[in-house]
Amino acid sequence: MTTTTPRDLLIISMDMGSGLPVEQGDLSLALAGAEAIDLLAAEAIRLDGDHIVPGHQPALADHLLDEAAASLVREAPYESVADWLWRRGRGLSAAYQAALEAEGQLTRQRRHGISFRAGQLELADSPARSQAADRWTSDEPALVNLAEAIGVRGERTGDLPDVTDDAVATVLAAVNDALVELSSVRQRRAIEDAAFDNIWRGGVG
């Protein structure tokens, strides 16, 4: 069974969560960061500062990681980690959920013979689930830092395993920055929507 950091992150976000659902946009950004970390480990990329420089393109035994490697910008000045997160992350949580569902690692609840298509995914007992749990309980630095960033453990504790690889640390910092930016966008939209609602009510009251 292929295990990758993004797959494990998705499983952990569903299995070890605090009870609060992880925002899909947050998860997508973190999954893109997890892909970058696995591509670094496979030497498919290296970082030049905060830019992603493609290396060779090995067979990665995971079609989503293969897609990630194939989508790299291969001409200078290359792509920053931040730009990668936003581009690659678009819809990525849905892609990983679909892949795990197709493999039988995620199942959908059924009621009276009807399959509910939205929000009813559950983890199946599988070797992949056990492998992800093993990485989680061993405090594997990249996985735990990504999970913390998207709120899997609830309120941030700051008590995280050290990341000793500079390139991985750069990716994790970019993920955190992107999550802050996305949160700011959500807050701004919420304020704008509230203001619009107030104007609408005032106009029809």
Secondary structure, DSSP 8 states (H G I E B T S, - for coil): ----HHHHHHHHHHHS--SS---HHHHHHHHHHHHHHHHHHTTSEEEETTEEEE------S-HHHHHHHHTS--STT-EEHHHHHHHHHTTHHHHHHHHHHHTTSEEE-EETTEE--SS-EEE---HHHHHHHHHHHTT-HHHHHHHHHTTTTSS----------HHHHHHHHHHHHHHHHHHHHHHHHHHHHHHHHHHHHHHH-
